[in-house]
């Protein structure tokens, strides 16, 4: 984890040390959800003032996207990655243990219903504001695999431009679930590509990388 000053200095050092670094992405993916952390906006706002040409991106679960949209635009964020794993609350309750919003913690189907509604409303408003939106979705065999086309339709209609379907890495509450096979992943992407363009180059990178291909 970096402080605001460390984050700004990291970007400065890259700009000064690499001649081919005029154009790259400054992304924030945590800790936790970046939209719940005021330091996200402080750091990106400072970077935007100094390097307005750099693309700023935030990865979020989308719960606070609608609420924080004005702040997102103000600090120069122009691209969003929103992780959505469920097409409806019946599926979502199998994935999300709880959702904390405002002063209330929601559980079960109430939690999943709230999260999905906030995600889709946030995407629509962000798209209307001119932001480019990519959706990350974890393919979970036996849970959301059969509902991927339904989700693809919903995110396309909300304004997302591309979908990145990633394989489950079994861990935590899902440690006993199977990882999808390469064929399952490929077939799901091909099916959803009929609905929305698919991102095929995801390397499931860590959130703390500095990487130039």
N, C-alpha and C positions, 0 to 999 in steps of 0.2 A: 504494500500500500504506500502511496505517495502523498505527501502534504500538497497543498495548493502550490506553494513555492517550488517544491521539487518537480511537480508536473510541468509547470511553466518552464523551468530551467531545462528539463529534459527535451522539450520541444525546441528550445533555443539551441541546445547543443547539437541536435540533429540538423537543424537549419544551417548552423555554422560549419559543421564538420563534413557534410555530404553535399557535393555539388549537384547531385541528381535528386536532392530532396526538396526541390521547390514545391512540388505538388505531392502530398501524401495525406493520409487520413489520420486524424487525431480522434481516437475512440475511447469512450469510457464504458466499462462493463462491470463496475463494482467498486468497492465491496457492497454486497447487498444490491438493492435496486438503486441505480444512480439518481433516479428522479426523487428519491426520498432523502437525498444527501445534498445539503446546500453547497457543499464544497465542489460538487460537480459543476454547478452554474458559476461559482466564483472562478474556478480554474479555467473553464472554457471561455468565460467572458474575457478574462485577461489575455488568453491566447488569441481570441478573435480580434481584440483591439490591436494586437501586435502583428498578427498574421491573418488578416481577413480573407486571404485567398485560400487558406487551407480548409479542406473539408472536415467538418466536425460531425461526429456520429456518436449516438448513445444507444446502448443495448438495454432494453427494459422489458419487464413483464407486462407493461401497459396499464397497470392499475391506476397510476397517477398521470397518465399521458394527457387526458382531457383537462385535468386540473392544472397541470404545469405547462401547457402549450405556449402560453404567452412568454414564460421564462425561457422555454426552449428556443423560441424564435429570437428573443432579445439577445441571447449569447451566441448567435450565429450557427446553431445546429441546423443542418440541412438534410441530414439522413438519419433514419431510425431503424434499428433492428428490434422487432417486437417478438417475444417468444410466446406463441400460442399453441397449446397442446391438445385442446379439446374443441370439438365442434358444437357441443351442447353440455348442459350442466349434468346430465346423466353420466357422461363420460368424465367430465371434469372432477366429479366427486371421487372418482377412483384414483385421481392423480394428485389433487391438492388436498392436503390435510386441513388447512385453514387459510383464511385471508384476513388480514388486519387492515381496516380502512376507517379513518377517523378515530373515534374512541371505541370502536366495536371490533371484536374478533368474531368472524363468521366461520361456521363449520359445515361440512357436508355439502349438500346440493345448494344451500344458500350461498356458501362461499364461492362455489364454482359459477353459479348464475351471476353473482355480482361481478366477478372477475371478467367473465366473457363479455358481459354487457359493457363494462368500462373499457375493455380492450377494443371492441369494435367501434364504439363511439369515439374513442381517442384516435383510432386510425382514420376514421372518416374526417374528423376535424383537422388532423395533421395533414392529410392528403389535400384537403381544401386549402390549407395554408401554404401549399407548395412543397412540402417535404417529400422526399423519396423514402419509401418504406419497404423494407425486406422483412419477411416473416420467417423466424426459426421455429421448426416443429420437430419434436423428438418422436420418432416412430417407436411405439411401444406395442409389441406383438400381444394380441389378446385383449388389448385395452382400447387403443384408438386407431389401430391399423385399418379396420374396415370403414372407418368414417373419414379418412383423409380427403376423398373427393368433396364431401360435404363441407369440410373446413376450407378447402381450396376455393370453393364457390363463395363462401362467406367473406374471406379475406380479399378476394378479387373484387367483390361488390363493394367492399368498404374502402377500396382505393389502394391496396397494396400492389406493388409492381412485380415482386418476385418472391418465391418461396424456397426455403432451404430446409429440406427434410433430412434429419440427422438420425443415425441409429442410437438406440438406447445403450448407455453404458451402465449395466446393472450395478446398483449401489444403493445404500440407504434403505428406504422402505421398499424399493424395487430390486433389491439385490438378488431375489430368487426368480425374477422374471427372465425370460430368454432374450438374448440380443438378436435383433433381426438378421437374417442371412443376407448376403450380397444380392441374391435374386429377389428377396422380399423388398429390399430397399430400392433396387432398380425398377421393379415392377410398379411399386407405389409412386415413384417419381414419374415414370412414364404415364401412368394413369392421370396424375395430377397435372402433368404438363399439357394435357388437352384443355385444361382450365386456366392455368396461370403459369408463366415461365418459371422454370426450375433452376436453382443454383447447384452446380455439380462439382464445385471445386473446394468445398468446405473441408478443412483439415482439423476441425474441432480444436483449434488452438487455445492455449491458455489465455487468460485475460490480461496478463502482465507482460506481453511480448513487445519487443521493438523489432519489426521484421520488414525487410525489403526483399522482394522476390528477385 
